[in-house]
Structures are given as C-alpha cells and as structure tokens.
Amino acid sequence: MNCSYYIPMLNLVGRGVVREVGREAKILHGHRAFIVASAGETGEGQAKQVAEIIGSSGLAFSLYCEAVPNPTVAVVERGLARYKEAGCDMIIAVGGGSAIDTAKGIGILASNGGCIRDYEGTNKTHRAMPPFIAISTTAGTGSEVTQFAVITDERDHSKFTIADWHMTPNVSVNDPEMMMSMPAPLTAATGMDALTHAVEAYVSKSASPITDAKAYKAVELVSRSLHTAVKEGGNIEAREDMCYASFLAGTAFNNAGLGLVHAMAHPLGGMYNLPHGLCNAILLPHVVKFNADSASKKYAELAVAAGCGKSWHSERENCESFIRFIVRLSRNINITPRLESAGAKAGDLEKLSEEAMEESIGATNPRPYSAAQVLKIYRAAF
Ligand SMILES: [Fe+2]
C-alpha cells in the first residue's frame, strides 16, 4: 500500500500554545499579518487577542472580522480586497472552520488571482498561499490542519469544496485555553464533527495504517471527553482531549478522505444554513448502519476504541454497539436526532439526494450508493 501524508509543517497543541504564534509568524518572515476571524463579539475578541500577541512580537497587522458560518464567495472576495488594500503579506486565521476556510479562500486568490469558484476541485492552483497560520477555537472542524475549504455560493445556496495542497496551513494551533468559553451547543456540534471525521477516515477506501492510528485515537478521546467538555465547559482536561481529538481526526481525514455522511451533510448545510457538525451528528448513525456490511470489522474496532465493544462479541454485535454509542452520545449532549427538528423540509429530500450525489467527498465511502439509497437515508433521519 502506498501513502501520501499531508500535514502542516508545525503543529502546536496544548495549553497556552497560542502565545507562540508571534514567534512563528516571524520565522515565516511575515511583516503585516491579515487576521481573519468571525463576525461578532466572540470573533472580534479572538482576533484582538491574536493581534496583541502578533503586535508584541513587533509585527504589524490588519483585522478582518467578517467570516460567517458556511462562508460565502462574497465574504472571501471582500476579504481579498481588504488584504490587498492593507498591504499584508501573511494570513492568520483564528476561529472555527468558517474563519479558517475564509482565510484559505483569500490566500489562494491573493497568490493565484481569478475567482474562488475557479479552484473548485482538486489542486487547481499554481502558486502557494502567503504564509498561513491557522488557530482553531472550536475542537472539531480540523480545517486548521487540512488542505480543504468548503465555500457556499450564495447565488444558488450550493456548497463547493476546494482541495488543494497549497491551502495546507504552515502552522496549526490547537489551544484549549482558546476554547474554554465555547457554548455547549457549539462544543457538541463541533465535537460530533470531529467524531465523524475520525469514523469516516477510519472506514475510508483510502485509509492507511497512518490515518487508522490517528482516527482510532481520536475516537477514544471523543468518547472519553466530549460529554464532559459539553457539560463542564471549564474543564481544561476535557477541552485538551478534544483539541487532540480534533487534530488527530483532522490529520486522518486530510489524507484518507471522508464519506457519505459529509456528502449528505454539505447539501443540508447549504440549503438551510445549518451547523455542519449538527448535520453530521444526525446522519452518522444512519450512514454507519448503511455501510455496516462493507466495513463491519472496522466499525467493530471503533466500538472497542469507544469503550462499548467487547472482544468476545461478533463484528456485527460490536458494530451495532457502536451505532448505539453514537446515538447515546448525541442524545446526552442534547443534539436532536431528527433532521425535521433541525429545520429540514420533507419536500426537499429528493433535491438534497441529487445534490449529495454530486459531492465528490463521498468517493471514498466504503459502500457505493445510489440516489435512491441516499434518499432512503435522509428519510430515515428525517
Ligand atoms: Fe466535517
């Protein structure tokens, strides 16, 4: 088996590591950093915190606190204009997937020109991004370690994926101290996103021994600490576990790819502007059930990682235990099990199925699927 393994050059994980960002920015030879964060009080606070660190290292900076959930083409284009006006030469993203994906979009346009949709697909750029540091403030997205960005085209509410090695950050940062104030619903949704990354990477057709090791450990950490991180937001040990889980799951799927859960979650997020992790959490047990016969050995192994599998049980029994574990975890962290209560409409399920079939992210799913099967899964989750 051959394997290519992509990962940021430097990965900082642990309590207080965000304070090392100034030093790393200088090593990357940045002079004026473009700090990208989410719109709103929290995003602005995080951007100012990073600006202080950057400023105290003697570097100049400009703030762009306009990233939105399910980041749009317009937000990326506006960011690019601001990046150029300010004369920046490096990018620092601070936030969840929205801020980091926005920064990736700005970065590839800054180096390559054109429109963001030109880069839909795989490795369409010709030049590397400006030096790029990604600081995650939610434990789940994995965007801080990946070569992927998902952008929403607001004209037709469609989402498109850019996969490009040039978008891999130079430095990733996962600091639990940046996550202590994350509200419970966001902790829950992003944590379930991390779990989904690990599960899909583990059963992926492109999995390797390297990605298996990362994904397995991520499932162990999520099962140990997500519930606590949601219920006791101030528990630094649980937050730190989720930092590692998110990082490990991110590096796993960056190289092994994802599967049908994400292929089905993206159209849902695009159509209703729903949190990505919430869509994944609802769909995950249904997709595991659908895939079970094609990957029962691997799901059974994950049941052991999650602490619910027994060595004397059959693969099938452990696989079913794993499905029950996912359902129980979601329920315990107050995630609705139904698409309808999340805001989906029954009349849209056929259109969603067609859109899910267009998602290339499902290509590594262990079981092939048809539009009719996808529709059946949406209905089961409805
Ligand atoms: Fe995801």
Residues whose N, C-alpha, C, O or C-beta is under 5 A from the ligand:
A	BS01	LIG	T141 D193
